[in-house]
Amino acid sequence: IILDAGDLSPAYLLQDCGAVRIILPLRVAKELDGLKGSSDDDVARRARRANAFFSDPWIRRQPWLELEQGAGEAANRTADEEILDTALAAQKEGTTVLCTRDKN
């Protein structure tokens, strides 16, 4: 498939051609919810914005968004391990890119 660079907008990739699937791990959703009250105004603002985006009813119905419904927090597992497990499971289905701003 040859695409014109002008076609590679986020809307095209997400909706029109189905080339991208966003998986939001349950653990990330919980962490975003907790960060809404951060003392760092920038972190709190970004967490509220992300939470509002993923909570939007129209967004939640999109075929490119998958809200992971995993078992949640597992005993003796760190948040990072749970998130990486989600990414590794997705990788079995095809090319996967883990997008994060985590500094750990």
N, C-alpha and C positions, 0 to 999 in steps of 0.2 A: 504494500500500500504506500503510495506516495501522497503526502499531504503538503499543501501550501502552508508556509510558515504562518500566514495570516489566520489559518484555521486552528492553530494550536492555542486557542484561548482556554482559560479554565472552564468556561461554560461548555465549549465544544468537547473538551476531554472528559468532563464529568457527565454531561447529559447526552450529547448528540452521538458520540461514537462509543461510549461505554468503556473507554480505555483505562479509566482510573476507578478504583474502588477504595474508599476510605473506611478503615476499620478503627473504631474508637473503643479501645479496651475499657472494660468496666472500671478497672483500677484508675485509669486516667480520668474518667468522668468523675469519680469520687474525689480525686486529688484536685481537679479543677473546681469542684464545688467548695472544697475547703480553702482554696486559695482566694476565693472571692473576698474574704475578710482579711487578707494580708495587710500588714502594716506598710508594706511597700506599695504605694499608690499605683505605680505602673503595673506591677504584678497583679494587683487586685483588679485593675481596669481590664487587663488582657484576659484574666480568668472569667470575669463577668461577660465579656464580649464573646469568648469561645463558648461559654455555657449557654448564652442566649442563642448563638448560632445553632448549636447541636440540639437545643430544646425547641427550636422553631418547628411547628407542625408540618409545614411545607418541606423543610429540609429533611425531617425524619422520614418522610414518605419517598424520598429519592432512592432510586435503585443503586446508586453509587455509594450510599452510606450504610454501613453495617455497624450496629451497636452491639458489641460483644456481650453475650449473656452468660459468660463463663461462671464458674463456681464461685468467683469472688476471691476474697483473701483466703489463702491457704496457709495452714500452720507451717511455721518455719520457712516461709517464702517471703522474700523481700518484694517491695513494689516493683523494682526493676526486673526481678526474675519473672514476675507475673506478666509484665508488659512484653518482655522478650519472648516468653512462651507463646503469647498471642502472635507475635511477628513470625516466629518459627513455624507455627501452625499455618499461617497464611502463605508462607514461602513454599509450602508443599503444594499449594494450588497454582503457583506461578511466581513470576518476578515480584519481589516485595522490596519496598524502600521504607525504612523506619525513619520517620521525621520527628525530631525532638529538639527541644531547647534545654534539655536536662544537662546539668553540668557534672553529674556523677559519672 
